[in-house]
C-alpha cells in the first residue's frame, strides 16, 4: 500500500493528531490528485455503509432456509 494511501486512511479514520491533520489538510489544498483520491475513498465508504445498512435491514431474508 502506498504511503499516501495509508495517510488518507489514517485521516479518514481520525487517527491523526491535530498538527498532523492540519499538515495533511494543507497538502490536500495543494494537491488535486490527493483530493481526488480522498473523494474516491469517501464515495467507496459511503457505498459500503449503504450496502451494509441494506443487508442489515434485510437480515434473515439473505440467508438460505
C-alpha positions in Angstrom: 0.0 0.0 0.0 1.3 3.4 -0.9 2.3 5.8 1.9 -0.2 8.3 0.6 -3.0 5.8 0.7 -2.1 4.9 4.3 -2.1 8.6 5.2 -5.6 9.0 3.6 -6.9 6.1 5.6 -5.5 7.5 8.8 -7.0 10.9 8.0 -10.5 9.4 7.3 -10.3 7.2 10.4 -9.5 10.1 12.6 -6.2 8.6 13.6 -4.1 11.7 13.1 -3.2 14.2 15.8 -4.3 17.8 15.4 -1.0 19.0 14.0 -0.6 16.1 11.6 -4.2 16.5 10.4 -3.6 20.2 9.8 -0.5 19.5 7.8 -2.4 16.9 5.8 -5.2 19.3 5.1 -2.6 21.8 3.8 -1.3 19.0 1.4 -4.9 18.4 0.3 -5.4 22.1 -0.5 -2.3 21.9 -2.8 -2.9 18.6 -4.5 -5.8 17.9 -6.8 -4.7 14.3 -7.1 -4.7 13.8 -3.4 -8.2 15.4 -3.2 -9.5 13.1 -5.9 -8.1 10.1 -4.1 -9.8 11.2 -0.8 -13.1 11.8 -2.6 -12.9 8.4 -4.2 -12.3 6.8 -0.8 -15.2 8.7 0.7 -17.5 7.6 -2.1 -16.5 3.9 -1.6 -17.0 4.2 2.1 -20.5 5.7 1.6 -21.4 2.9 -0.8 -20.2 0.2 1.6 -22.1 1.8 4.5 -25.2 1.9 2.3 -24.8 -1.7 1.3 -24.2 -2.8 5.0 -27.3 -0.9 6.1 -29.4 -2.6 3.4 -28.0 -6.0 4.2 -28.8 -5.5 7.9 -32.3 -4.4 7.1 -32.9 -7.5 5.1 -31.4 -9.7 7.8 -32.6 -13.2 7.7 -34.1 -13.0 4.2 -30.5 -13.0 2.9 -29.8 -16.4 4.5 -30.8 -19.6 2.8 -33.6 -21.6 4.6 
